[in-house]
Amino acid sequence: MSLQPLAYRMRPQNIDEIIGQKHLVGHGKMIRRMVEANRLSSLILFGPPGTGKTSMATAIAKSLDFPYKQLNAVVDKKKDMEIAVEEAKFSGKLILILDEVHRLDKGKQDFLLPHLESNLITLIGCTTSNPYHSINPAIRSRCHLFELYPLGAEDVKDGLVNALQDENMGMGSYQTSITDDAINHFAFAANGDLRSALNGLELAITSTPKNSEGIIEIDLDTAEECMQKKSFTHDKDGDGHYDVLSAFQKSIRGSDVNAALHYLGRLIEAGDLDSIGRRLVVCAYEDIGLANPQAGPRALSAVQAAERIGFPEARIPLSVSVVELCLSPKSNTAYKALDEALHDIRNGKSGEIPKHLKDAHYQGAKKLGRGLEYKYPHNYEGGWVQQQYLPDSIKDSSYYQPKDTGKFEASLKQVYEKINRKK
């Protein structure tokens, strides 16, 4: 058996073997179109750990049968990139897979840029960071950006089954008996991180002694130990992972503080801090919103505190946030208003931006009639003046429908209605 980790051995050899990410490699999607057209451009793959960024990069290179070299922007030196360029000159083209691309320093960046421009090097950068925040604009502007999403539990299960059946690169050479509860736990506890699930599976198989018949038996207890997380299937009513998360959020939305704390307890027992954090922040903005605008920043602070101190103390800031969210007034008016605006835009209701609102900070703008009739609100009493902002075709559209959910939104409603009366 190879000394390389199972997750490394099970990397896809072409884009057809990529698990998940159908929005990128599915039929008719952009990366598949690039590969099928044999016209790969430089790109940056970003997303959480374990979503398969480097695996996708190598699968793309192998699907195209292009020479490729894999480097790390932190560990590898400029000299390593110079060697890659020489290899590219020899072969005529090279795909450079660059992990931690957001850590690329100025010297390495300046060296790479002309070779990206000439298309001698095709860069596939991989990063867990948001490229709009962390990657130098000079590199970013020369690359297409593609976001990878955490895998669903079924996708992770597919990867686990493949590994169990593969006799060459996977664990198929072991005689293994694994229960459905165990494989489900590997999939759910990984929280979309296939690498984590495969690491857990490999640890379970290689550390479990064979029974009298020479078979390795993996049950739920073994899976829990190897993933260091308890399973939701230990709940006496058998609720699944997503059922508990759904009940948690709906209890907060319904202002039932006791139910929300109960489901929070289940999530804490499972050690699922990531899911708790995501749900709390989503609830704060989706369900509380303008009724208590400070709930969002406070929920985020509670999540960050919980992540900093870890369990068991993490339960303390989490409980504070859950109680506040449950007992806060509720409002979804802000994001519902945006959804209405998006609906119009996606159905072709956009129209021409009024000329007085267009950018006038360049020579010749006045000749085009741009910005000439714009009224600067601060020059008027109360900081408001009547003028049209929406395009003519939708000038009477109204998206925001305020409610009297609490003092903050009630005051917004008064201002909103006062402005509408003046129109």
N, C-alpha and C positions, 0 to 999 in steps of 0.2 A: 504494500500500500504506500502511495506517495506521502511524503512528509508535508506536502502542501495542504493547507486547510481545505475542508470540503467546499466551503463557499467559493474559494478560488478555483478549485477543480471544476466546479459546476457552472462556470461562466459560459454564457452562450457563445457558440462558434459562428453564428450568423444572425441576422435580424429576425429570422423566423423563430428562433429559439428564445428570443427575449420574452420574459414573463411580465405581463402588465404593460403599461405605457402605450396603450392602443391609440391614444390621441396623437402619438408621434410615429409609431411604426405600423399602425393598422392600415388596412387597404385604403389607398388614396391619401394618406396622411403625409406630411411634409418630408420627414426623414426617409420614409420608404420611397417616396417619389424621387428624392435625391439619389438614393442607391440604385433604383431601377433605371434612372436616366444616366447613371454613371457620371454624375456632375455634382460632386460633393463640394460644398463651400465650408469655410471655417465656421465653427460654431462653438457655443458654450452650453454645456449641460449643467443645470443647477437644480438642487433639491435636497431633501433631508438625507442623512446617512442611510445606507442600505437600500436605496431605491434603484441602484444599478447603473450609476452614471459611467463608471469606468468600464463596466461590463458592456454597456451599450456602445461605448466608444470603440472597444476592441471588436465587437460584433460587426459594427459598421465597416471597419477597416478590412476584416476578414471577408465580409460579404462582397466587397469591391475588389478583393484580392490585390490591394495596394500594400506596398511596404509601409510599415509603421514602426514607431519607436515610442516607448512610454517613459516619461520623465516626471519628476515631481518638482514644482516651482520652488519649494523650500530646500529640499535636500540636494538636488542636482545643481551643478555649477554652470556658469556661462560656457565653460569649455565643453560640457556635455552637449549643449545646444549647438555649439560650433561643429562638433562631430556629426550631429544629426543633419545639419545643413550640408556637410560634405557628402553624407550618404544620399541626401536628396539630389545633389548635383550628379552623383554617379548613376542613380536610378531614374532620374528625370522628375521624380515627384515623391513626396513622403508625407504621411499623416503623422503629426506629432500629437500624441495624447499627453496632455499636461494636467496632472492632478494638482489640487490646491492652486489653481490658476490665479486666484485672487491675491496670492502672496508673491506674485511675480514682481521682482524689483526693477528699478528703472534701467539698470544696465542690461539685464536680460531682455527687457521689453524693447529697448532701443535696438538691440541686435536682431530681434525677431521681426520687427515691423516691416523692413524692406522685403524680407523673404515672404511674408504674408501678402504684401502688395503684389509681388511678382508671381504669386501662386506657386512658387517652388515648394513652400511648406503649407500644408492645410492643417490648421490647428483645431483640435477638439479639446477644449478646456473643460475641466470638471471641478465643481465647487459646491460646497454646502451653503455658501453665502449668496445673498441677493446681488446679482451682478450690477444692478443699477446703483448699488451703494458701495460695492467693494472693488470693482474692477475698473482700472484706468480707462477713461473714455476712448483713448487712442486704440486700445485693444478691442474694447466693446463695440466700437463703431465698425470694425472690420469683421464682426462675427454675427451670425444669427443666434438668437437666444432661445433656448428650449427648456421649459421647466418639467422636471420629473416629479410625479406624485407618489406619496406612500402607497405601497401595494395594498390591495384589499386582502382580507383573510383567505378568500378562495384562491387568489393568485399565489399567496405564500404556500397554501396547501399543495397547489400544483407543483411548486418548486420542491417541496419536501417529498412528494410522491416520485418525482423524477429522480431525485437523489437516492431514494430507497430502491429504485428499480435499476439504476444504471450500474452495471457490473464493472465497467472500465474506469470511470472517473468518480462514481458515487459510492454508495454503501451496499450495492446489490450483491457483492461477494459475501456479505455477512448473512447468516441465517437469522433473520429478525422477525419477531412477532410484536407488532405495535397496536395498541388499542385505539379505537376512534377517538376516545376522550383525550388520549395523549397527543395524537397528531393535531387534533383541534386546538389543544392548549399551546403547542409549539406555534401554531399559526396565529392565534389571537394574542398571545403574550408578546409576540415580536413587534406588535404595533406597526405593521407595514414594513418592517426591516427584515428582508429575506436573509441577509447575511447573519443576523442574530438568530433566526430560526434554524438555519443550517448549522451554525456553530453549536446550538443546543442539541440538535439531533445527533451530530457527530460525537459530542461529549457523552450523550446517553448511551449510544451504541458501543463506543470504545471503552467505557468505564463500567459497563454492566456485565457481570460474569454470566457464562452460559449455564443453562439448566442441565439436568441430567441427560436430556436428549440433544444437547449441543446447540440449543436455540437461545438467542438473546431476547428476553421478554421486556418490553418497554411499556410501563403502565403510567397512569396519570401522576402518581407520586414521583416517579422518576423524572417525568417531564417538568414537573414543578421545581424539583431540586435543580435541574440543569438550566432552567430559564430563570431561576431565582424569583419566581412570581407564583402566587397561588392562583387557583383556577376558579372561575365563576361557577363551574359545574358543582362545586362543593355547597352552593346554596341549596337549601332543602327543596325549594320549588323549581330548581333547574333553570333559572333564567340565564340566557346567553349574554355574551359580552355586550352586544349592541342593544339588547333589551334593557340592561341596567343603565347604560349611558342615556338611552332615550327617556327612561323613567326619571332619571336624575334631572335632565333639562326640563322636562315637562312639569316636574314637581316645583322647580324654581319658578317657571312661567306661571304656574297655578297658585303661587304664593303659599304652598304647603311646606312650611319650614321643617316639620317633623319628618315628612316623607323624604325631602331633599337630603336631610342629614343621614337618614337611613341608607339611602343609595350612595351618598358620599362614603359612608362607612364600608359598604361593599367594595367600592372602588379602591379605598385605602387598603383594605385587607388583601386585595389583588396586587397592590403595589403599583397601580396604574396612574402614576403622577402625570404623565404626558396627556392622557385623555381627560383627566380632571381639569388640568390647566386650560386646555383648548375649550372645553365646554363652558367653563366659568367666564372666560373672556367673551366667547360668542354670546352667551346669555346676557351679559352686561350690556352689549351693544344691540343685540337683536330684540331682546324682550323688555329691557328697562329703558334703554335709549335716552330720549330727551326728558323722560319723566324724572330721571336722576342722573344727569350727565357725568357726575363724578364717580358713579359706580364703575364705569369702564376703567379709568386709570387706577382706581383702588383695587379692582379685581386683578388687573395686571400686576400691580405691586404685590398683592397677596401671593399670586402664582410665582413671581420671581423670588419672593422670600421663601416660599415652600421649596423651590428648586435649590436655593442656596443652602438651606439647613438640612434638607432631606428628612425622610421618615426616621423615627416616629414623630419628631417635633413639627414636621410639615403639616400635620393635621390641624395645628392651632391656627395659623393664618387662613388655611382653607375653610375652617369652620366659621371664622369671622366673615369671610366673603360670602359664603353660602347664606348665612342668616341675613346679611344686608340685602343680597339680591332677592331673596324670597320676600322680604317685607318692604321692598321698594315698590313705589307705584310703577305700573307697566305701560310702555308705549312702543309701538313699532312704526310710528308715523314717518320717521326719517327715511329708513331704508325702503319702506313701501313707496314713498314718494319717488325715490331714485329708481325703483323698479318700473314705475309708470313711465318715467322719462326714458329709461332704457328700452322699454317696449315700443315707444314712439320711434326712437332712433333706429331700432332694428327692423322696423316696418316702413322705413323710408321717410318718416316724418321729421325732417331736419330743417331744410330751408337755408337760405342765404343769411349769413350774419349781417345785421344792419350796418350800413357804412359808418355810422358815427361811433360804432364799437370796435371797428377794425384797427389794427396796429397802424399808428401814424408816425412812428419813430424812425423814419428813413426818408432819404431824399426822394422827392417825387410823389410822396403819399398824398399831399394836398391836391396835386393835379388829378389824382384819381378820386378825389372827393372823400378821402378816408379821414375819419376823426374830426371833421370840420364842425359838426353840430353837436358834438359830445358835451354834455353838461356835467361838470365836476360836482358831485353831491356835497362835498365839504364846503362849497361856496354858498350853500343855501341853508336856510334856517332849519334846524333839526337834522342836518346832514342828509336830507332826502329831497329829490326833485323828480317830478313825473317825466319819464322818458321810456321809450320802448327798448327792451332788452332781448326779447325772443324774436326769432325770425318771423317775417310777415305771415308765412303759411301756418304758424302755430302760435300766433301772438296772444291768443285768448286761452291757451292751455293752462290748466291748474293741476299741479301734481301733489303738492303738500296739503294734507287735510289734518289740521291740528286738533288735539284733544285736550280736555282739562284733566290731565293725569296727575299733575302736581304743580307746585308753585312755579317751577322753571318753565315748563311747557305752557302753562296757563298764561304766563307773561309773554311768551313768544306768540301765543295765539292772539293776544290783544294787539301786539305790534303788527302782526300779519293782517288782521282784520282792519286795522286803522289804515294801513297802506292801501289795501284793496278798496276801501271806501273812497280814497282820494283819486283813484285812477279814473 
